[in-house]
């Protein structure tokens, strides 16, 4: 891959974690994991961008007079996964992130079937990454949009996301906020 291919359309360079794309999907491979539980698939990956698909079934819907509607929290989770994947591509291996703010606008009802979330990094600073995402159905109809602010943290140590868990299996005590 050339250096030109490792820079997003917005001029945001890929981080070291971009090369570790499979780790994003496989993190926590022992036991339950959101991507495995819901059946998410990463179908696109470039610096500052991530595309995630999900086949939403009626099991994740509530009934309405017009037919089943995918629960809004699950729509939000898919948008968040797309933005998180985009953020991941611009981090170095000594960095992690946590979502500080997440906003979603539901433009249309999401129905069972293929849903595609596309997340992009809008801007990256030394401490914060701003992302946006769109959710489309299989016909390309825009269903929802989202924006988030990701706070960058050290991957290990105080407040690190990937340090060893406490003896009770919980996150490190200094990472609990």
C-alpha positions as CSV (number, residue, x, y, z in Angstrom):
1,X,0.0,0.0,0.0
2,X,1.4,3.4,-0.9
3,X,1.6,6.4,1.5
4,X,-1.1,8.2,-0.6
5,X,-3.5,5.3,0.1
6,X,-2.8,5.6,3.9
7,X,-4.3,9.1,4.1
8,X,-8.1,9.7,4.2
9,X,-9.9,12.0,1.8
10,X,-9.8,14.6,4.6
11,X,-6.0,14.3,4.8
12,X,-6.1,12.4,8.1
13,X,-3.2,9.8,8.2
14,X,-3.7,6.2,9.2
15,X,-2.4,5.3,12.7
16,X,-0.4,2.2,13.6
17,X,-3.7,0.4,14.5
18,X,-4.8,0.6,10.9
19,X,-2.5,-2.3,10.2
20,X,-4.3,-4.2,13.0
21,X,-7.7,-4.2,11.4
22,X,-8.6,-7.7,12.3
23,X,-8.0,-7.0,16.0
24,X,-10.8,-4.5,15.9
25,X,-13.4,-7.2,15.1
26,X,-11.7,-9.9,17.2
27,X,-11.1,-8.0,20.4
28,X,-12.4,-10.1,23.3
29,X,-12.6,-13.2,21.1
30,X,-13.2,-15.4,24.2
31,X,-16.8,-15.2,25.2
32,X,-19.6,-12.9,24.2
33,X,-18.8,-9.9,22.0
34,X,-21.1,-7.4,20.4
35,X,-19.9,-8.0,16.9
36,X,-20.3,-11.8,17.2
37,X,-23.6,-11.5,19.2
38,X,-25.3,-9.3,16.6
39,X,-23.5,-10.6,13.5
40,X,-21.8,-7.3,12.5
41,X,-19.5,-7.5,9.5
42,X,-16.8,-5.0,8.5
43,X,-17.1,-4.5,4.8
44,X,-15.0,-1.4,4.3
45,X,-11.8,-0.1,5.9
46,X,-9.6,2.8,5.0
47,X,-7.8,5.5,7.0
48,X,-10.5,7.5,8.8
49,X,-13.3,5.4,7.5
50,X,-15.2,2.2,8.4
51,X,-18.2,0.5,6.9
52,X,-20.2,-2.1,9.0
53,X,-23.1,-4.2,7.9
54,X,-25.8,-5.9,9.9
55,X,-28.7,-8.2,8.9
56,X,-31.3,-6.9,11.3
57,X,-34.0,-9.5,12.1
58,X,-37.4,-9.1,13.6
59,X,-35.9,-10.4,16.8
60,X,-34.4,-7.0,17.3
61,X,-37.6,-5.1,16.5
62,X,-40.7,-3.9,18.2
63,X,-44.1,-4.2,16.5
64,X,-45.9,-1.2,14.9
65,X,-49.0,-0.8,12.8
66,X,-46.7,-0.5,9.7
67,X,-44.7,-3.5,10.6
68,X,-41.6,-4.3,12.7
69,X,-39.2,-1.4,13.5
70,X,-35.6,-2.0,14.6
71,X,-35.1,-0.8,18.2
72,X,-33.3,2.6,18.3
73,X,-30.6,1.5,20.7
74,X,-29.6,-1.1,18.1
75,X,-29.5,1.5,15.4
76,X,-27.3,3.6,17.6
77,X,-25.0,0.7,18.4
78,X,-24.4,0.1,14.7
79,X,-23.6,3.8,14.0
80,X,-21.3,3.8,17.1
81,X,-19.5,0.7,15.8
82,X,-18.9,2.4,12.4
83,X,-17.6,5.5,14.0
84,X,-15.5,3.5,16.5
85,X,-14.0,1.6,13.6
86,X,-13.2,4.8,11.8
87,X,-11.5,6.2,14.9
88,X,-9.5,3.0,15.4
89,X,-7.9,3.4,12.0
90,X,-6.2,6.7,13.1
91,X,-4.8,5.6,16.5
92,X,-1.3,4.4,17.3
93,X,-0.8,1.2,19.3
94,X,-0.3,3.2,22.5
95,X,-3.7,4.8,22.2
96,X,-7.2,3.9,23.1
97,X,-10.5,5.9,23.0
98,X,-13.7,6.3,24.9
99,X,-16.9,7.9,23.6
100,X,-17.5,11.2,25.4
101,X,-20.6,12.3,23.4
102,X,-22.9,10.5,21.0
103,X,-25.8,12.0,19.1
104,X,-28.2,10.3,16.7
105,X,-30.9,11.6,14.5
106,X,-33.5,9.0,13.4
107,X,-34.7,10.2,10.0
108,X,-36.8,7.2,9.0
109,X,-37.8,3.9,10.7
110,X,-35.2,1.1,10.3
111,X,-36.9,-2.1,9.2
112,X,-35.6,-5.7,9.3
113,X,-33.0,-6.4,6.6
114,X,-29.5,-5.2,5.6
115,X,-28.4,-2.1,7.4
116,X,-25.1,-0.4,6.5
117,X,-23.3,2.1,8.8
118,X,-20.6,4.2,7.4
119,X,-18.4,6.0,9.9
120,X,-15.8,8.7,9.1
121,X,-13.3,10.7,11.1
122,X,-14.1,14.4,10.6
123,X,-11.2,15.8,12.6
124,X,-8.5,14.5,14.8
125,X,-6.6,16.5,17.4
126,X,-4.0,15.3,19.9
127,X,-6.7,14.5,22.5
128,X,-10.0,14.2,20.7
129,X,-11.4,12.6,17.5
130,X,-14.6,13.9,16.0
131,X,-16.6,11.3,13.9
132,X,-19.8,11.1,11.9
133,X,-21.8,8.2,10.5
134,X,-24.8,7.5,8.3
135,X,-27.1,4.5,8.3
136,X,-28.6,3.2,5.0
137,X,-30.8,0.3,4.2
138,X,-30.2,-2.1,1.3
139,X,-31.8,0.3,-1.2
140,X,-29.5,3.1,-0.1
141,X,-32.2,5.0,1.7
142,X,-30.7,7.2,4.5
143,X,-32.3,6.1,7.8
144,X,-30.2,7.8,10.5
145,X,-27.2,10.0,11.1
146,X,-24.8,10.3,14.0
147,X,-21.9,12.3,15.4
148,X,-19.6,11.6,18.3
149,X,-16.6,12.8,20.2
150,X,-14.0,10.3,21.1
151,X,-11.5,11.1,23.9
152,X,-8.0,9.7,23.3
153,X,-6.4,7.8,26.3
154,X,-3.2,5.8,26.8
155,X,-3.9,2.2,25.9
156,X,-2.2,1.0,29.1
157,X,-1.7,2.3,32.6
158,X,-3.8,4.7,34.5
159,X,-7.2,5.1,32.8
160,X,-6.1,2.7,30.0
161,X,-8.7,0.6,28.4
162,X,-6.6,-2.5,27.8
163,X,-4.9,-3.0,31.1
164,X,-5.3,-6.2,33.1
165,X,-8.7,-6.6,34.8
166,X,-9.2,-6.6,38.5
167,X,-9.4,-9.9,40.4
168,X,-13.2,-9.7,40.3
169,X,-13.1,-9.5,36.5
170,X,-14.1,-5.8,36.3
171,X,-12.1,-3.1,34.5
172,X,-9.0,-1.7,36.3
173,X,-10.3,0.5,39.2
174,X,-8.5,3.6,37.9
175,X,-10.3,3.2,34.5
176,X,-13.8,3.3,36.0
177,X,-14.0,7.1,35.9
